[in-house]
Amino acid sequence: MVSRNSRAEKIYDMIVLGAGPAGLTAAIYGGRALMSTLVIEPKMVGGEITLTDRLDNYPGFPEGIGGFEFGLLLEKQASRFGAEMVSIDVQAIEPLGEVKKVITSTGVYSGRTLVIATGTTPRTLGVPGEEAFSGRGISFCATCDAPFFRQKRAAVIGGGDAAVEEALYLSRFAEKVLLIHRRDTLRAVSSLRGKLMENPKVSFVGNTVVKEFKGDQKLETIILQKVTDNSIEEVNVDGAFLYIGRLPSSGFVEGVEKDSQGYIITNEEMETSLPGIFAAGDIRRKLLRQVVTAASDGAVAATMALRYIENPASPVTGKSGS
Ligand code: NAP
């Protein structure tokens, strides 16, 4: 049971929910502006980027940088400017009023402003065997598990940037990688598509959907169906990696305007529909979900949070719709 008063004494200037690039950049800007800042993150500090082998398109790293290393650097920088960090699960927020409450599994935290930067989680297919073999052959992180696939056969499901990038990474280890996509055209950017087509270890299996994952103790085969003629094929694999898009981690956020998929709607100042509540990074409704845009959102959110604290009646607060 939640103890409602256990953390009630301290009121932070800014509480940041999520320690990915958006949340940690908000913390860097908040701390540097001398706002008392708390970052709450239940999982890995650094966020999803820490699971990426290489961050290749962030300005200032001409040779790229490892995702894990990048996450550690962000954490170090936020700590240098005084941001506190706790590792706990957020259950709900109470976003109304001058002091906003964050209800967690170990108590309630209070802040004058909140920055919601909780990002997204992987989408699942919802087919038989998917749940049973998750962690037993089905994985959502090629970067974590690829080294187990030396000289083995792996399937990657999806057709976006993530699926193609991870299929390419897996091909460094695996003997064969099947990239299974429901259409005959990949959604991924042309540079990644080009690399994929040139890679002799990766075979593109288009117009194909996964009907079932099968095995005994671990995943052994996938049942595939061609969408063009409904023909069924059972394919042997040692593992399957799902990259079919992401869902916003916004279920705990109530009272703030979201779109039909659950992404939080903000304006360009990262303001949500409620005063003093900001959103940053992949959790926002936006066009380009990249580390660089997440960092930019975080910087704007913290700057606007400071402005809100200095002048809560500012006419720009509480507007939404980007
Ligand atoms: P995404 O771009 O939304 O692609 C999801 C893919 O999964 C699509 O090809 C989609 O098929 C397929 N899919 C969705 N639901 C499916 C289902 N039920 N069954 C089978 N297939 C399904 O997601 P993402 O690749 O995870 O990328 C997310 C965001 O991160 C994007 O903005 C992307 O640009 C960015 N990202 C960037 C990089 C990079 O810049 N290096 C790397 C990774 C991710 P359809 O194509 O038919 O819709």
Boltz pocket constraint, residues with backbone or C-beta under 6 A from the ligand:
constraints:
  - pocket:
      binder: B
      contacts: [[A, 57], [A, 123], [A, 124], [A, 125], [A, 157], [A, 158], [A, 159], [A, 160], [A, 161], [A, 162], [A, 163], [A, 165], [A, 182], [A, 183], [A, 185], [A, 186], [A, 187], [A, 243], [A, 244], [A, 245], [A, 246], [A, 287], [A, 288], [A, 289], [A, 290]]
      max_distance: 6.0
